[in-house]
Amino acid sequence: MSAYLVACYDITDEEGYAPYPTAVAPTLVPYDGELIVADFASERFEGEPRKVTVIVKFPSKGAARSWYASPEYQRVLPLRRDHSEGEAVIVNEWVTG
């Protein structure tokens, strides 16, 4: 079953964050991660959303966990974590029937 990483965050340091999008993309490939959404101007519909919303599709939660724990991503992660505030979750795809 496919799984999605959903990250919602506000960038606190544009300059420090700037290399992250380019650096993270190649780390997804070995884990079959597919960038579905990357919106840097999320529009408020309900609640207090963050400005950045990113959704990445993985073949499974296990693949998403493996990507997150990978040495390649762990080297890139500080570019986001040190220069933004927010949340990230992994969720299973909804399957009907």
Secondary structure, 3 states (H helix, E strand, C coil): CCEEEEEEEEECCHHHHCCHHHHHHHHHHHHCCEEEEEECCCCCCCCCCCCEEEEEEECCHHHHHHHHHCHHHHHHHHHHHCCEEEEEEEEECCCCC
